[in-house]
Each structure stands twice: as C-alpha cells, then as structure tokens.
Amino acid sequence: MTRRNSLTYGERLGFVRRWLDTFRSEAEAARSVGMTRQSLNEMTNGSKPFTDKVLKAAGVKVVRPPVEYYPMESL
C-alpha cells in the first residue's frame, strides 16, 4: 500500500458534499462563503476547481509549498 499525503478530487468532493448536506439548499451554502450558487454548483460538478474558501468551510486544509527565491542569471 502506498501512502500519500494529499486528497484526491473525489475525496475533496466528498468533504464538500457532506458540508453541503448541513444546509437547507446549495444557495444557502454558497451565501455562507460569499459566492453565488452557480459558482458553487460549477465546482461540485467539476467544471471549476474548488476555491480555498469552499474547502476550508468543508474542513479541508489547503497547504501550498513555501515560495522559493533564486537569483536570476545575467542575460
């Protein structure tokens, strides 16, 4: 068995769907994170990637590698 430290799209979708189930409607969930229902719907249908706001609300922590700086070579 291989260990991985990142969630697949399907796993992220599962977290978001469980979070959506806590609301009466998708519109109410979208309002809670300050977006339109259409945008949230596009994310859950796979047309757009999930925003950090939606993932955070669903209980998924987004961690990006730190920025690295390197000197540029002279041209």
C-alpha positions as CSV (number, residue, x, y, z in Angstrom):
1,M,0.0,0.0,0.0
2,T,1.3,3.4,-0.9
3,R,0.9,6.3,1.4
4,R,0.0,9.7,0.0
5,N,-0.4,13.0,1.8
6,S,-2.9,14.7,-0.5
7,L,-6.6,14.2,-1.1
8,T,-7.9,13.1,-4.5
9,Y,-10.6,15.2,-6.2
10,G,-13.1,12.6,-5.3
11,E,-12.2,12.8,-1.6
12,R,-12.3,16.6,-1.7
13,L,-15.7,16.3,-3.3
14,G,-16.9,14.0,-0.5
15,F,-15.9,16.5,2.1
16,V,-17.7,19.3,0.2
17,R,-20.9,17.2,-0.3
18,R,-21.0,16.4,3.4
19,W,-20.6,20.1,4.2
20,L,-23.4,20.9,1.7
21,D,-25.7,18.4,3.4
22,T,-25.6,20.6,6.5
23,F,-27.5,23.4,4.7
24,R,-31.1,23.5,3.5
25,S,-30.1,24.5,0.0
26,E,-27.0,24.9,-2.2
27,A,-27.8,28.6,-2.4
28,E,-27.6,28.9,1.4
29,A,-24.3,27.1,1.5
30,A,-23.0,29.4,-1.3
31,R,-24.1,32.5,0.6
32,S,-22.3,31.3,3.7
33,V,-19.0,31.5,1.9
34,G,-19.8,34.6,-0.1
35,M,-20.3,33.2,-3.6
36,T,-23.2,32.5,-6.0
37,R,-25.0,29.2,-6.1
38,Q,-24.0,28.9,-9.8
39,S,-20.2,29.1,-8.9
40,L,-20.6,26.5,-6.1
41,N,-22.6,24.3,-8.5
42,E,-19.8,24.5,-11.1
43,M,-17.3,23.4,-8.5
44,T,-19.3,20.4,-7.3
45,N,-19.9,19.4,-11.0
46,G,-16.2,19.6,-11.8
47,S,-16.4,22.5,-14.2
48,K,-14.3,24.7,-11.9
49,P,-11.7,23.9,-9.2
50,F,-12.8,24.3,-5.5
51,T,-11.8,27.6,-4.0
52,D,-9.8,27.8,-0.8
53,K,-12.9,29.3,0.9
54,V,-15.1,26.3,0.0
55,L,-12.5,23.7,1.0
56,K,-11.9,25.5,4.3
57,A,-15.6,25.6,5.0
58,A,-15.8,21.9,4.2
59,G,-13.0,21.1,6.7
60,V,-10.2,20.6,4.2
61,K,-6.9,22.4,4.9
62,V,-5.1,23.8,1.9
63,V,-1.3,23.7,2.2
64,R,0.9,25.0,-0.5
65,P,4.7,24.7,-0.6
66,P,6.5,27.8,0.5
67,V,7.7,30.2,-2.1
68,E,11.4,29.8,-3.0
69,Y,13.6,32.6,-4.4
70,Y,16.6,32.1,-6.7
71,P,19.0,34.6,-8.2
72,M,18.5,35.1,-11.9
73,E,21.4,34.6,-14.2
74,S,22.6,37.7,-16.1
75,L,21.5,37.9,-19.7
